Amino acid sequence: RPPLLPLTKINMGEGGKGKMEKHGSIFLGNDERLKNAGYDLPGGNVDYDPDFECTGGSTDPADRRCPFRLRSPDAMGHALSGWEGRLLHVNMPSYRDPLCPRTLKYLFTKARRPFDIRVRVLQQNVEGDDPPCLERYCEMMADLRRETGGGNTSKGGPAGSEDECPHRDQVFVHPIHAKDAAGPTYARGLLGEDIREAYDNKELDAQDFCMSTDSHMDFEPEWDEKMVDMWDLAANEYAVLSTYVANVDQLGQNRLEVPHLCMVMFTSQVRTTATKCARNLSKPKLTNAVWGAGLSFSKCHAELKVPVDPHTPGIFDGEEFNRAARFWTYGYDIYTPHKVYVLHDYTGSQHNPKTTGWGHGKFGPEQLKNAYYRLNTILDIPGGEMNYEKGLDLKRSKYGLGDRRTLDDLIQFSGIDLRHKKVTIDGKNRCGNLQWVPFIEHPEGVNHIPKFDEDERPLEVPYEKTSVWYDPHVDGVGAGLVSREVADEKEEDPAEAEGRRAEEDAAHDEHRKEAERLAGGSLHEDHAALAAVLKAEDGGYGDVDVDGNGNSRKDLSPEAGHREVISNAAAAAGRMNDGGGARLFPPLLRGELSRIKQLGKAHGVERLPLQVKLAVLIMLLGVCFAIIVSGGEKRRRKVKSRKTG
């Protein structure tokens, strides 16, 4: 490992005197626990070093790898920073919450740009018993106008507009009955479907900002613009700001100590816990992929790419790290906000028995069991699918893992031993300075949203070579795909399975090395060239400037000096195809291949599924019975004709 730099940078001021440039500190834990874990940190604090995220402590410029910034071709006509021309979409599930109207009031009246905000509320109420969120908000705004005399949004809207409700048309309410509620993931999942519908209807842009939060919140003045500015400071197009936000009693205090998520515990699932703290941070801090559902702020392409899984009714423990893992494997990075602009009313929400009654919704033991099965399978936690291929199918589905980083990479980065349900792989937490993990962007850029069929299976197959799901035997090199068996009747031979996984691992290792190489450039120019070359194999990208020199992606080619990246395993697959040693099938058959068993290697009834064999046998018996009956009937007719004769 390269030598480590001091955890604070040295800034040489006038006269050449060394001056420590402080960026804040991070609390890792009490002295005794840290000492037992091998740390020597009196006081339990470490200085925050933002540059460590790019360098990992190395002094060699060649080792510098920083996160992806937004490039002009992906900006879709927007500025590279700020939110001019963009909207801010706020998504709020609300379960019988009387504080929902007040949250809407604070959200709009304390915003710097209220007209650029769109709100979606998943309202789970009992009609006649719970106040409707939007209607009660409008009443509150009318009351505010009467109190202040009217004016801008902060005063309830213009005077004399008693029949008007400011920003009413910017709030979309998705109502369901409280008895149909099934927990936070189900509610957020329905909001995710609403977000996708808005995207399909061009009411939401992948380059807009999206914030998910709760329905019992308060906000600092101009919170909206401050959140966007804070997100920009992360200097990462894939940044997701998230934490367990402070209580509303800290409103207006401008506290420099912020909650910092970096620890988990194992209950029935993996649960975010033991919030640490950070002080006087100069910018958002990269975390070890621990995410909190109470506040999540990002570009909307993150929400579109990583929607909450609605097939997990009744889940509370497990919701957050499941989504964190999915964010991270899609290339997103979780950051602790260094300022508090959104606050949570813990007392008002948690002391109301109505708002915690979702556990009596429309799900039973079997649905809950299946929800845990899904979460365990996706994260390799004991209790999930035992069959490797079936588990892989779920991981690659719509609500599974991403294809930019691997689950193994996540375990190493987060330090959490998911496969053995241990909170740490080495006795140490990952709350301090962390190095960003490089990956290869999708060839179509950050705004690319994966497509899935109605059964939630991927449509963009075969996988292209930058995907961690790329399998040289299945995806080949420009040659379609071969059958990938699913061992539903016969288990895969262990030796063959080991060999196949070794080749897949070799391909993924090549991708990881290439990601590290591409991440060495400050603007990742090499990635644009790589993407152009990869896409050129499939017919080109179209007229999009990719290198800043007026060259479109379709103008670039391997002959233009850009190296195509093909792993050794991929090349081996190509040679196998050239030698005729593999049976190939068209790409569109991939969704059906899980039901095909070694096509072409054997023929006849012995290859048919058991159900078909039984059906054929019953049919044959029926034919035989019909022949016997008809033969007997003919003999009776002949005997009868002789008697009458």
C-alpha positions as CSV (number, residue, x, y, z in Angstrom):
1,R,0.0,0.0,0.0
2,P,1.3,3.5,-0.8
3,P,2.5,5.6,2.2
4,L,-0.2,7.5,4.0
5,L,-0.3,11.3,4.1
6,P,-1.2,13.2,7.3
7,L,-5.0,13.4,7.7
8,T,-4.9,17.2,7.3
9,K,-3.5,19.0,4.4
10,I,-0.5,21.4,4.7
11,N,-1.3,24.8,3.2
12,M,1.9,26.9,2.9
13,G,1.0,30.5,3.6
14,E,3.0,33.7,3.4
15,G,6.6,33.4,4.5
16,G,6.6,29.7,3.9
17,K,5.1,28.9,7.3
18,G,3.1,25.7,7.4
19,K,-0.5,26.2,8.3
20,M,-2.8,23.3,9.0
21,E,-5.9,23.5,6.8
22,K,-8.7,22.0,9.0
23,H,-11.6,20.2,7.4
24,G,-13.3,19.1,10.5
25,S,-13.2,15.9,12.5
26,I,-15.0,12.5,12.7
27,F,-15.8,10.6,15.8
28,L,-15.0,6.9,15.5
29,G,-15.8,5.6,19.0
30,N,-14.7,5.6,22.6
31,D,-11.1,5.0,23.5
32,E,-11.4,1.5,24.9
33,R,-13.3,0.1,22.0
34,L,-11.0,1.7,19.5
35,K,-7.9,0.4,21.3
36,N,-9.4,-3.2,21.2
37,A,-9.9,-2.7,17.5
38,G,-6.3,-1.7,16.9
39,Y,-6.7,2.1,16.7
40,D,-4.5,4.5,18.6
41,L,-6.8,7.6,18.7
42,P,-7.0,9.3,22.0
43,G,-10.4,11.0,22.2
44,G,-11.8,8.8,19.5
45,N,-11.6,11.5,16.8
46,V,-9.8,11.6,13.4
47,D,-9.3,14.7,11.2
48,Y,-11.4,14.7,8.1
49,D,-9.3,14.8,4.9
50,P,-11.4,15.3,1.7
51,D,-8.5,14.6,-0.5
52,F,-8.2,11.1,0.9
53,E,-11.3,10.2,-1.1
54,C,-9.3,10.6,-4.3
55,T,-5.8,9.6,-3.2
56,G,-6.3,7.0,-0.5
57,G,-3.3,8.6,1.1
58,S,-0.9,8.1,-1.8
59,T,1.5,10.8,-2.8
60,D,1.8,9.5,-6.4
61,P,-0.3,11.6,-8.8
62,A,-0.9,8.5,-10.9
63,D,-2.9,7.0,-8.0
64,R,-5.3,9.9,-7.9
65,R,-8.8,8.6,-8.8
66,C,-11.8,11.0,-8.2
67,P,-15.5,10.5,-8.6
68,F,-17.3,11.3,-11.9
69,R,-18.4,14.9,-12.5
70,L,-21.2,15.8,-14.9
71,R,-20.0,16.1,-18.5
72,S,-21.6,18.4,-21.1
73,P,-23.0,15.5,-23.2
74,D,-24.9,14.2,-20.2
75,A,-26.1,17.6,-18.9
76,M,-29.1,17.6,-21.4
77,G,-28.8,21.4,-21.9
78,H,-28.5,22.2,-18.2
79,A,-25.6,23.9,-16.4
80,L,-23.0,21.5,-15.0
81,S,-23.8,22.7,-11.5
82,G,-26.6,24.4,-9.6
83,W,-30.3,23.9,-10.3
84,E,-31.0,26.6,-12.9
85,G,-33.5,25.1,-15.3
86,R,-34.0,22.0,-13.0
87,L,-36.9,21.1,-10.7
88,L,-36.7,19.7,-7.2
89,H,-39.0,16.7,-6.7
90,V,-39.9,15.8,-3.1
91,N,-41.3,12.4,-2.3
92,M,-43.1,11.8,1.0
93,P,-45.0,8.7,2.2
94,S,-47.5,9.6,4.9
95,Y,-49.3,7.1,7.1
96,R,-52.3,8.7,8.9
97,D,-50.0,11.6,9.8
98,P,-51.6,14.8,11.0
99,L,-48.2,16.6,10.6
100,C,-48.2,16.1,6.8
101,P,-50.1,19.4,6.1
102,R,-47.7,21.3,8.3
103,T,-44.7,19.7,6.5
104,L,-46.1,21.0,3.2
105,K,-46.5,24.5,4.7
106,Y,-42.9,24.6,6.0
107,L,-41.6,23.1,2.8
108,F,-43.0,25.8,0.5
109,T,-42.9,28.8,2.9
110,K,-39.3,28.3,3.8
111,A,-38.1,27.6,0.2
112,R,-36.0,30.0,-1.8
113,R,-37.6,28.8,-5.1
114,P,-41.0,27.4,-4.2
115,F,-42.3,27.5,-7.8
116,D,-39.5,25.0,-8.8
117,I,-40.6,22.3,-6.3
118,R,-42.9,19.4,-7.0
119,V,-44.2,17.2,-4.2
120,R,-45.6,13.6,-4.3
121,V,-47.4,12.4,-1.2
122,L,-48.3,8.7,-0.8
123,Q,-51.3,9.4,1.5
124,Q,-52.4,6.4,3.6
125,N,-55.5,7.7,5.5
126,V,-58.8,6.6,6.9
127,E,-61.3,9.0,5.2
128,G,-63.3,11.0,7.7
129,D,-60.8,10.1,10.5
130,D,-57.5,11.6,9.3
131,P,-57.0,15.1,7.9
132,P,-56.3,15.1,4.1
133,C,-52.8,16.4,3.7
134,L,-53.3,18.8,0.7
135,E,-56.7,20.2,1.8
136,R,-55.5,20.9,5.3
137,Y,-52.3,22.6,3.9
138,C,-54.5,24.9,1.9
139,E,-56.4,25.9,5.0
140,M,-53.1,26.6,6.8
141,M,-52.0,28.8,4.0
142,A,-55.3,30.7,4.2
143,D,-54.8,31.2,7.9
144,L,-51.2,32.4,7.3
145,R,-52.5,35.0,4.8
146,R,-55.0,36.3,7.4
147,E,-52.3,36.5,10.0
148,T,-49.7,38.3,7.9
149,G,-51.8,40.3,5.5
150,G,-50.6,38.2,2.6
151,G,-47.7,38.6,0.2
152,N,-45.3,36.0,-1.2
153,T,-45.4,32.3,-0.4
154,S,-43.8,32.8,3.0
155,K,-46.8,34.9,4.0
156,G,-49.4,32.5,2.6
157,G,-49.7,34.0,-0.9
158,P,-51.2,37.2,-2.2
159,A,-53.7,39.1,-0.2
160,G,-57.3,38.9,-1.3
161,S,-56.9,35.4,-2.8
162,E,-59.0,33.5,-0.2
163,D,-60.1,31.0,-2.8
164,E,-56.6,30.3,-3.9
165,C,-54.1,27.8,-2.5
166,P,-50.5,28.6,-3.3
167,H,-48.6,25.8,-5.1
168,R,-51.6,23.4,-4.9
169,D,-51.0,22.4,-8.5
170,Q,-47.4,21.4,-7.6
171,V,-48.6,18.7,-5.1
172,F,-49.6,15.3,-6.4
173,V,-51.4,13.1,-3.8
174,H,-51.6,9.3,-4.3
175,P,-54.3,8.2,-1.9
176,I,-54.7,4.6,-0.6
177,H,-56.7,3.4,2.4
178,A,-54.7,2.9,5.5
179,K,-55.9,-0.8,5.7
180,D,-54.1,-1.3,2.4
181,A,-50.8,0.0,3.8
182,A,-47.9,-2.5,3.9
183,G,-45.0,-0.7,5.5
184,P,-42.5,1.9,4.4
185,T,-40.9,0.0,1.5
186,Y,-44.4,-0.6,0.0
187,A,-45.2,3.1,0.3
188,R,-41.9,4.3,-1.1
189,G,-42.2,1.7,-3.9
190,L,-45.5,3.2,-5.0
191,L,-44.0,6.6,-5.0
192,G,-41.2,5.2,-7.1
193,E,-43.8,4.1,-9.7
194,D,-45.2,7.6,-9.6
195,I,-41.8,9.0,-10.2
196,R,-41.3,6.7,-13.2
197,E,-44.6,7.7,-14.6
198,A,-43.7,11.3,-14.3
199,Y,-40.4,10.6,-16.1
200,D,-42.2,8.7,-18.9
201,N,-44.6,11.7,-19.3
202,K,-41.7,14.1,-19.4
203,E,-42.8,15.8,-16.2
204,L,-39.5,14.8,-14.5
205,D,-36.0,15.0,-15.9
206,A,-33.2,12.6,-15.0
207,Q,-31.1,15.8,-14.4
208,D,-33.6,17.2,-12.0
209,F,-33.1,16.9,-8.2
210,C,-35.0,14.4,-6.1
211,M,-35.4,14.3,-2.3
212,S,-37.1,11.5,-0.3
213,T,-38.1,12.3,3.2
214,D,-40.9,11.8,5.8
215,S,-44.2,13.6,6.3
216,H,-43.3,15.2,9.7
217,M,-40.4,17.5,8.9
218,D,-39.3,21.1,9.3
219,F,-36.8,23.1,7.3
220,E,-34.3,25.9,7.6
221,P,-34.9,29.1,5.6
222,E,-33.9,28.6,1.9
223,W,-33.4,24.9,2.5
224,D,-33.9,24.0,-1.1
225,E,-31.1,26.1,-2.6
226,K,-28.8,25.1,0.3
227,M,-29.4,21.4,-0.3
228,V,-28.5,21.8,-4.0
229,D,-25.4,23.8,-3.1
230,M,-24.3,21.2,-0.6
231,W,-24.9,18.4,-3.1
232,D,-22.6,20.3,-5.6
233,L,-19.9,20.4,-2.9
234,A,-19.7,16.6,-3.0
235,A,-18.2,16.9,-6.5
236,N,-19.7,13.6,-7.6
237,E,-22.5,13.2,-10.1
238,Y,-23.4,10.0,-8.4
239,A,-23.6,11.5,-4.9
240,V,-26.6,10.7,-2.6
241,L,-26.8,12.9,0.6
242,S,-28.3,10.8,3.4
243,T,-28.4,10.7,7.2
244,Y,-30.7,10.4,10.2
245,V,-31.5,14.1,10.4
246,A,-31.5,16.2,13.7
247,N,-34.6,16.8,15.7
248,V,-36.7,19.9,15.1
249,D,-35.7,21.4,18.5
250,Q,-32.3,22.2,16.8
251,L,-34.0,24.4,14.2
252,G,-32.1,27.7,13.7
253,Q,-29.2,26.7,15.9
254,N,-26.8,26.3,12.9
255,R,-25.1,23.4,14.7
256,L,-21.7,22.3,13.3
257,E,-22.1,18.8,14.6
258,V,-24.0,16.5,12.3
259,P,-25.2,12.8,12.5
260,H,-22.9,10.4,10.6
261,L,-24.2,7.0,9.5
262,C,-21.5,4.3,9.3
263,M,-22.6,1.4,11.6
264,V,-25.1,-1.5,11.4
265,M,-26.4,-4.3,13.5
266,F,-28.0,-7.6,12.6
267,T,-31.5,-8.3,13.8
268,S,-33.9,-10.3,11.6
269,Q,-32.0,-8.3,8.8
270,V,-29.2,-5.8,8.7
271,R,-30.2,-2.5,10.4
272,T,-28.6,0.9,10.4
273,T,-27.7,1.8,13.9
274,A,-25.2,3.5,16.3
275,T,-25.1,6.9,14.5
276,K,-21.7,8.6,15.0
277,C,-21.1,12.3,14.6
278,A,-18.9,14.6,12.6
279,R,-17.9,18.2,13.5
280,N,-17.1,21.3,11.4
281,L,-16.9,19.4,8.1
282,S,-16.0,21.6,5.1
283,K,-18.0,19.5,2.7
284,P,-20.2,16.3,2.6
285,K,-18.2,13.3,3.7
286,L,-18.1,10.0,1.8
287,T,-19.5,7.2,3.9
288,N,-19.2,3.4,3.8
289,A,-22.5,3.0,1.8
290,V,-24.8,3.3,4.9
291,W,-28.0,5.1,3.9
292,G,-30.9,6.5,5.9
293,A,-34.5,6.6,4.6
294,G,-35.4,9.8,6.5
295,L,-33.4,12.0,4.1
296,S,-32.1,11.1,0.6
297,F,-31.0,13.8,-1.8
298,S,-29.6,13.2,-5.3
299,K,-30.2,13.7,-9.0
300,C,-33.3,12.1,-10.1
301,H,-31.5,9.5,-12.3
302,A,-30.6,7.8,-8.9
303,E,-34.3,7.5,-8.0
304,L,-35.2,6.2,-11.5
305,K,-32.3,3.7,-11.5
306,V,-32.7,2.5,-7.9
307,P,-36.5,2.5,-7.0
308,V,-37.5,1.1,-3.7
309,D,-38.6,-2.6,-3.8
310,P,-42.4,-2.7,-3.3
311,H,-42.3,-6.5,-3.0
312,T,-41.2,-6.3,0.7
313,P,-44.3,-5.7,2.7
314,G,-43.8,-5.3,6.5
315,I,-40.1,-4.7,6.2
316,F,-38.5,-2.1,8.6
317,D,-35.2,-3.6,9.5
318,G,-33.4,-4.2,6.2
319,E,-35.0,-1.5,4.1
320,E,-32.1,0.9,4.4
321,F,-29.0,-1.2,3.8
322,N,-30.8,-3.1,1.0
323,R,-31.3,0.2,-0.9
324,A,-27.8,1.4,0.1
325,A,-26.3,-1.8,-1.5
326,R,-28.3,-1.2,-4.7
327,F,-27.3,2.4,-4.9
328,W,-23.7,1.6,-4.4
329,T,-23.6,-1.3,-7.0
330,Y,-25.2,1.1,-9.5
331,G,-22.2,3.4,-9.0
332,Y,-23.8,5.8,-6.4
333,D,-22.0,7.0,-3.3
334,I,-23.6,7.9,0.0
335,Y,-22.4,11.1,1.7
336,T,-23.1,12.5,5.1
337,P,-24.4,16.1,4.8
338,H,-22.1,18.5,6.5
339,K,-24.9,21.0,7.3
340,V,-28.4,20.5,8.8
341,Y,-31.2,22.0,6.6
342,V,-33.9,19.4,6.9
343,L,-35.1,18.4,10.4
344,H,-37.4,15.6,11.8
345,D,-40.2,15.9,14.4
346,Y,-39.3,12.7,16.3
347,T,-41.5,13.5,19.3
348,G,-44.6,14.5,17.3
349,S,-44.4,11.5,15.0
350,Q,-43.3,8.7,17.2
351,H,-45.6,9.4,20.1
352,N,-48.7,9.2,17.9
353,P,-50.1,5.6,17.9
354,K,-51.9,6.1,14.7
355,T,-48.7,6.8,12.7
356,T,-47.1,3.6,13.8
357,G,-50.0,1.3,13.0
358,W,-48.9,0.3,9.5
359,G,-47.8,-3.0,10.8
360,H,-51.5,-4.1,10.8
361,G,-51.8,-3.6,7.0
362,K,-52.5,-6.0,4.1
363,F,-49.7,-8.5,4.6
364,G,-49.4,-11.7,6.5
365,P,-46.6,-14.1,7.6
366,E,-46.1,-15.6,4.2
367,Q,-45.7,-12.2,2.5
368,L,-43.2,-11.1,5.3
369,K,-41.3,-14.4,4.9
370,N,-41.0,-13.8,1.2
371,A,-39.8,-10.2,1.8
372,Y,-37.0,-11.4,4.0
373,Y,-36.2,-14.1,1.4
374,R,-35.8,-11.3,-1.2
375,L,-33.6,-9.1,0.9
376,N,-31.4,-12.0,2.1
377,T,-31.0,-13.3,-1.4
378,I,-30.0,-10.0,-2.9
379,L,-27.4,-9.3,-0.1
380,D,-26.1,-12.9,0.3
381,I,-27.3,-12.9,3.9
382,P,-28.1,-16.4,5.3
383,G,-31.8,-17.3,4.8
384,G,-32.0,-16.4,1.1
385,E,-32.1,-18.5,-2.1
386,M,-29.8,-21.5,-2.0
387,N,-29.7,-22.1,-5.7
388,Y,-26.9,-20.0,-7.2
389,E,-28.5,-19.3,-10.6
390,K,-31.9,-18.6,-9.2
391,G,-30.4,-16.2,-6.7
392,L,-28.4,-14.5,-9.6
393,D,-31.7,-14.0,-11.5
394,L,-33.2,-12.1,-8.5
395,K,-30.0,-10.0,-8.1
396,R,-30.2,-9.0,-11.8
397,S,-33.9,-8.2,-11.7
398,K,-35.5,-4.7,-11.5
399,Y,-35.1,-4.4,-7.7
400,G,-31.9,-6.3,-7.5
401,L,-28.3,-5.1,-7.5
402,G,-26.6,-2.7,-10.0
403,D,-24.1,-3.8,-12.6
404,R,-21.3,-1.2,-12.0
405,R,-19.8,-2.6,-8.8
406,T,-20.0,-6.0,-7.2
407,L,-21.3,-7.2,-3.9
408,D,-17.8,-8.4,-3.0
409,D,-16.6,-4.9,-3.5
410,L,-19.3,-3.5,-1.3
411,I,-18.4,-5.9,1.5
412,Q,-14.8,-4.8,1.4
413,F,-15.7,-1.1,1.2
414,S,-18.4,-1.1,3.9
415,G,-16.5,-3.5,6.1
416,I,-19.7,-5.4,6.8
417,D,-19.6,-9.2,6.6
418,L,-23.1,-9.8,5.1
419,R,-22.5,-13.5,4.4
420,H,-21.7,-14.3,8.1
421,K,-23.9,-11.6,9.7
422,K,-21.0,-9.9,11.3
423,V,-20.9,-6.1,11.7
424,T,-17.3,-6.0,10.7
425,I,-14.9,-8.1,8.6
426,D,-11.8,-7.1,10.5
427,G,-12.9,-5.7,13.9
428,K,-12.7,-2.1,12.7
429,N,-15.5,0.3,11.6
430,R,-15.4,2.4,8.4
431,C,-16.5,5.7,9.9
432,G,-13.3,7.6,9.2
433,N,-11.6,8.7,5.9
434,L,-12.4,6.5,3.0
435,Q,-11.2,6.2,-0.6
436,W,-13.7,6.3,-3.4
437,V,-14.1,3.0,-5.3
438,P,-13.8,3.4,-9.1
439,F,-16.1,1.9,-11.6
440,I,-16.8,2.1,-15.4
441,E,-19.8,4.2,-16.2
442,H,-22.5,2.8,-18.5
443,P,-21.6,3.5,-22.1
444,E,-24.7,5.6,-22.5
445,G,-23.8,7.8,-19.6
446,V,-25.2,8.7,-16.2
447,N,-28.7,9.4,-17.4
448,H,-29.2,5.9,-18.7
449,I,-32.1,4.1,-17.0
450,P,-32.1,0.3,-17.3
451,K,-35.1,-1.4,-18.9
452,F,-37.0,-4.4,-17.6
453,D,-39.9,-6.4,-18.9
454,E,-43.3,-6.9,-17.0
455,D,-41.7,-9.8,-15.1
456,E,-38.9,-7.4,-13.9
457,R,-36.3,-9.3,-16.0
458,P,-33.6,-7.2,-17.8
459,L,-34.3,-6.3,-21.4
460,E,-30.8,-5.0,-22.2
461,V,-29.2,-8.3,-22.9
462,P,-26.7,-9.6,-23.7
463,Y,-24.8,-7.5,-21.2
464,E,-22.2,-5.2,-22.6
465,K,-18.6,-5.7,-21.5
466,T,-18.5,-2.9,-18.9
467,S,-21.2,-4.6,-16.8
468,V,-20.2,-6.7,-13.8
469,W,-22.9,-9.2,-15.0
470,Y,-21.0,-9.7,-18.2
471,D,-20.4,-13.4,-18.6
472,P,-18.1,-14.4,-21.5
473,H,-19.9,-17.7,-22.1
474,V,-23.3,-16.0,-22.3
475,D,-22.7,-12.6,-23.7
476,G,-19.8,-13.5,-26.0
477,V,-18.0,-10.9,-28.1
478,G,-20.5,-9.7,-30.7
479,A,-21.9,-13.2,-31.2
480,G,-25.2,-13.3,-29.2
481,L,-25.3,-15.6,-26.3
482,V,-25.2,-19.2,-25.2
483,S,-27.5,-21.1,-22.9
484,R,-27.1,-20.3,-19.2
485,E,-28.6,-23.2,-17.3
486,V,-30.8,-22.9,-14.2
487,A,-30.5,-26.0,-12.1
488,D,-34.1,-26.4,-11.2
489,E,-34.2,-30.1,-11.7
490,K,-30.5,-31.1,-11.7
491,E,-27.8,-29.4,-9.6
492,E,-24.8,-28.0,-11.5
493,D,-21.6,-30.0,-11.3
494,P,-19.4,-28.4,-8.7
495,A,-16.3,-28.5,-10.8
496,E,-18.1,-26.9,-13.8
497,A,-19.6,-24.3,-11.5
498,E,-16.2,-23.4,-10.0
499,G,-14.7,-23.1,-13.5
500,R,-17.4,-20.9,-14.8
501,R,-17.2,-18.6,-11.8
502,A,-13.5,-18.4,-12.1
503,E,-13.8,-17.1,-15.7
504,E,-16.5,-14.6,-14.6
505,D,-14.2,-13.4,-11.9
506,A,-11.4,-13.0,-14.3
507,A,-13.6,-10.8,-16.6
508,H,-14.7,-8.7,-13.6
509,D,-11.1,-8.3,-12.5
510,E,-10.3,-6.8,-15.9
511,H,-13.3,-4.4,-15.5
512,R,-12.1,-3.3,-12.1
513,K,-8.6,-2.6,-13.4
514,E,-10.0,-0.7,-16.3
515,A,-12.2,1.3,-14.0
516,E,-9.2,2.3,-11.9
517,R,-7.3,3.3,-15.0
518,L,-10.2,5.4,-16.3
519,A,-10.7,7.1,-12.9
520,G,-7.1,8.5,-13.1
521,G,-8.2,11.4,-15.4
522,S,-9.8,14.4,-13.8
523,L,-12.6,14.5,-16.4
524,H,-12.4,10.9,-17.4
525,E,-11.9,11.6,-21.1
526,D,-10.8,8.0,-21.7
527,H,-14.2,6.8,-20.6
528,A,-15.9,8.7,-23.4
529,A,-13.6,7.1,-25.9
530,L,-14.2,3.7,-24.4
531,A,-17.9,4.2,-24.4
532,A,-17.8,5.3,-28.0
533,V,-15.9,2.2,-29.1
534,L,-18.1,-0.2,-27.1
535,K,-21.2,1.4,-28.6
536,A,-19.7,1.4,-32.1
537,E,-19.9,-2.4,-32.0
538,D,-23.7,-2.1,-31.7
539,G,-24.3,0.5,-34.4
540,G,-23.1,3.7,-32.9
541,Y,-24.5,6.4,-30.5
542,G,-25.6,9.2,-32.7
543,D,-24.7,12.8,-32.9
544,V,-23.4,13.6,-29.4
545,D,-20.2,15.5,-28.7
546,V,-18.2,13.2,-26.4
547,D,-14.7,14.6,-26.3
548,G,-15.2,18.4,-26.3
549,N,-13.7,18.7,-29.8
550,G,-16.9,18.4,-31.8
551,N,-16.5,14.7,-32.4
552,S,-19.8,12.8,-32.2
553,R,-19.9,9.3,-30.7
554,K,-20.6,7.8,-34.1
555,D,-17.5,9.6,-35.5
556,L,-15.2,7.8,-33.1
557,S,-13.9,4.4,-34.0
558,P,-11.3,1.9,-32.9
559,E,-9.2,3.2,-35.8
560,A,-9.2,6.7,-34.3
561,G,-6.7,5.6,-31.7
562,H,-9.0,4.5,-28.9
563,R,-8.3,1.1,-27.5
564,E,-11.1,-1.4,-27.2
565,V,-11.2,-3.2,-23.9
566,I,-11.8,-6.9,-24.0
567,S,-11.0,-9.2,-21.1
568,N,-9.0,-12.4,-21.6
569,A,-12.1,-14.3,-20.6
570,A,-14.1,-12.5,-23.2
571,A,-11.5,-13.2,-25.9
572,A,-11.6,-16.9,-24.8
573,A,-15.4,-16.9,-25.3
574,G,-14.9,-15.4,-28.8
575,R,-12.4,-18.2,-29.7
576,M,-14.8,-20.8,-28.4
577,N,-17.5,-19.4,-30.7
578,D,-15.1,-19.3,-33.7
579,G,-14.3,-22.9,-33.1
580,G,-17.9,-24.0,-33.1
581,G,-17.7,-25.4,-29.6
582,A,-20.8,-23.5,-28.3
583,R,-24.4,-23.5,-29.4
584,L,-25.5,-19.9,-29.9
585,F,-29.0,-18.4,-29.5
586,P,-30.4,-15.0,-30.5
587,P,-30.3,-12.4,-27.8
588,L,-34.1,-12.1,-27.6
589,L,-34.3,-15.6,-26.3
590,R,-32.4,-14.8,-23.2
591,G,-35.5,-14.3,-21.1
592,E,-36.6,-17.9,-21.9
593,L,-33.2,-19.5,-21.4
594,S,-33.9,-20.2,-17.8
595,R,-36.3,-22.8,-19.0
596,I,-34.0,-24.4,-21.5
597,K,-31.7,-27.3,-20.4
598,Q,-28.6,-27.8,-22.5
599,L,-30.3,-27.3,-25.8
600,G,-28.7,-29.2,-28.6
601,K,-26.8,-31.6,-26.4
602,A,-29.5,-34.3,-26.3
603,H,-32.8,-34.9,-28.0
604,G,-36.0,-36.9,-27.3
605,V,-38.5,-37.4,-24.5
606,E,-35.7,-37.7,-21.9
607,R,-35.1,-33.9,-22.3
608,L,-38.7,-33.0,-21.7
609,P,-39.8,-31.5,-18.3
610,L,-41.6,-33.9,-16.0
611,Q,-45.0,-32.3,-16.4
612,V,-44.8,-32.7,-20.2
613,K,-43.7,-36.4,-19.8
614,L,-46.8,-37.0,-17.6
615,A,-49.1,-35.3,-20.1
616,V,-47.7,-37.4,-22.9
617,L,-48.2,-40.6,-20.9
618,I,-51.8,-39.7,-20.0
619,M,-52.5,-39.0,-23.6
620,L,-51.1,-42.3,-24.8
621,L,-53.1,-44.2,-22.2
622,G,-56.2,-42.3,-23.3
623,V,-55.6,-43.3,-26.9
624,C,-55.1,-47.0,-25.9
625,F,-58.3,-47.0,-23.9
626,A,-60.2,-45.4,-26.7
627,I,-58.9,-48.1,-29.1
628,I,-59.9,-50.9,-26.7
629,V,-63.4,-49.5,-26.2
630,S,-64.0,-48.9,-29.8
631,G,-62.8,-52.5,-30.7
632,G,-65.1,-54.0,-28.1
633,E,-68.0,-52.0,-29.4
634,K,-67.4,-53.3,-33.0
635,R,-67.4,-56.9,-31.7
636,R,-70.7,-56.4,-29.9
637,R,-72.3,-55.0,-33.1
638,K,-71.1,-58.0,-35.1
639,V,-72.6,-60.5,-32.6
640,K,-75.8,-58.6,-32.5
641,S,-76.1,-58.5,-36.3
642,R,-75.6,-62.3,-36.5
643,K,-78.4,-62.9,-33.9
644,T,-80.8,-60.7,-35.9
645,G,-79.9,-62.4,-39.1
